[in-house]
Amino acid sequence: MQTASLPANSTILEKTRDLCGDLLELPEYKSSMKAVEAFLENDEAKAQYRSFADLGEELHQKQHAGSLTDEDIQKYDTAKSDLESNPLIAEFMAAQDGLNDIASTISKHVAKTLELGRVPSPEEMEAECCGNSGCGCN
């Protein structure tokens, strides 16, 4: 089976580069990146976030092994609450979600176009959505 690829000078890639440039100009992108940069500049916040991620992985492994305890869950809930109460981390996580939503929305539109063989209508994209405007969540 031969796979389709685009030549480096294709109109599609040119328009994709234009889209990427437009994304960089979005106020949502700019504010998200400020939150990401502020987080990355703070070693204490990064360490707290990393510690929470490590705890999550540890508890995931315990769950698969059948050894997860109520104490483990309490420890996780406390760590999560501490994490969410740190404004720098909360803004970082919200920024990540926002950037992921933008990428997901674009990806869903492209996928639906390839599926239909035409540009989907807003109604078709909304029909695939969980109710959040434009999310294209299916």
Secondary structure, 3 states (H helix, E strand, C coil): CCCCCCCCCCHHHHHHHHHHHHHHHCHHHHHHHHHHHHHHCCHHHHHHHHHHHHHHHHHHHHHHHCCCCHHHHHHHHHHHHHHHCCHHHHHHHHHHHHHHHHHHHHHHHHHHHHHHCCCCCHHHHHHCCCCCCCCCCC
